[in-house]
Amino acid sequence: MVKLTEISKPTTTQKRSTSWGFSLLFSTVAIVVVAMLVIQLDTYETVAFPLQEVSEPMYVPARKNSASLSGVEKVGSGLLIGPEDIVYEPKSGVIYTGCHDGWIKRVTLSVSVADLVVENWVHTGGQPLGLAIDESGDVFVADAYKGLLKVSVDGKIELLTDEAEGIKVGLADGVVVAKNGMVYFTDATYKYNYRSALNDLMEGRPHGRLLSYDPSTKETKVIARDLYFANGVELSPNQDFVIFCETFMRRCSRYYLHGEKKGYIDVFAKNLPGLPDNVRYDGDGHYWMALPWDNSLLFTYTQKYQFVRKIFAFTLKHLRKMPDLMKFGGVIVLDLEGKVVGGYYDETWGMTSSGVKIGESLYLGSVAKTYITRLNLTQHPLRLIS
Ligand SMILES: *[C@@H]1O[C@H](CO)[C@@H](O)[C@H](O)[C@H]1NC(C)=O
């Protein structure tokens, strides 16, 4: 041990031994700290992502656009807590949205946001994420904690399924219902739950599944497995394939339901400019896909370097919440072939989880906001990019 008094009046030899002592102490402490951290970090098991399957995006929406400058409206401000997905019921002119507080809210649309009516419709007791509606007005819900639910027009909640092949659905995320009644939904990860979902990215293994539910047999089938966080699902306009997105691989694939490719899977859109969430067809030749996160350097490094993921996993465990490092987000628009033709990006639109075009307005859901953002598309026409 070195006494401070010895430091204040050092002789030459004392000075040397003092600095030696300090270095030794410092090195020992540093080695112990690093070793402890390495041992800690090593408890997080990570694997490499198949990075040979991804590359830089070909099309990136402009980061500055007229929409970011002016003219967005807030729908249901303060009443819609973290509205994740949005589904529109044209006959009654209402949208349903699943909120972070467990409520599915019903919003009666109107031209002026001041005249919108927001009602609490049903509380799922879980975390309603993806929503879909059939012809009769029944709403299908991918509830992160509960599984696949059906809510009848009069608000009765029924659990349709919460497991497939003996494995419980870990995080039901996206859902779509076909005209013939078949329901397609995603299990983002069977290993983690909604609260611990980021650990799935940190681990790097594909725990996601695309599932189908047949209401006539009540059977749940796995139709695609080993997916890297299975998220949004949507049907093609003539319902010959179902699109499903893998958030962490920045791509969406399609599973053919009919025709000569029936049962096959191929890539619909890859190397997207961000991480895909919900995707919706607009009935007019375009898919609107939400990108909560941009393909930032931070994401690229996280995906590429396992030690970065271990550090994040450690941080997640001890902070319980990740600092909000991802800012840019928004929606991209894809044509029928899966080519990105434009989009709306903004620094304040990070965590955008859905984008639905209704008439000439775009409605954006976001897990990080307390309202739905509405954008007038007549005033802010889509800018085509190439
Ligand atoms: C959108 O903008 C157009 C042109 O300014 C206007 O005519 C229309 O009423 C607006 N729509 C809504 C829903 O505000």
The ligand as a MOL file (V3000), in Angstrom:
LIG
                    3D

  0  0  0     0  0            999 V3000
M  V30 BEGIN CTAB
M  V30 COUNTS 14 14 0 0 0
M  V30 BEGIN ATOM
M  V30 1 C -55.8880 17.4090 -48.0320 0
M  V30 2 O -55.4090 18.4980 -48.7500 0
M  V30 3 C -56.2650 18.8660 -49.8250 0
M  V30 4 C -55.5350 19.9640 -50.6350 0
M  V30 5 O -55.0300 20.9520 -49.7740 0
M  V30 6 C -57.6100 19.3110 -49.2900 0
M  V30 7 O -58.4660 19.6340 -50.3460 0
M  V30 8 C -58.2050 18.1460 -48.4660 0
M  V30 9 O -59.4150 18.5490 -47.8500 0
M  V30 10 C -57.2380 17.6760 -47.3930 0
M  V30 11 N -57.7540 16.4770 -46.7510 0
M  V30 12 C -57.8840 16.3770 -45.4380 0
M  V30 13 C -58.4370 15.0940 -44.9410 0
M  V30 14 O -57.5550 17.2500 -44.6760 0
M  V30 END ATOM
M  V30 BEGIN BOND
M  V30 1 1 1 2
M  V30 2 1 1 10
M  V30 3 1 2 3
M  V30 4 1 3 4
M  V30 5 1 3 6
M  V30 6 1 4 5
M  V30 7 1 6 7
M  V30 8 1 6 8
M  V30 9 1 8 9
M  V30 10 1 8 10
M  V30 11 1 10 11
M  V30 12 1 11 12
M  V30 13 1 12 13
M  V30 14 2 12 14
M  V30 END BOND
M  V30 END CTAB
M  END
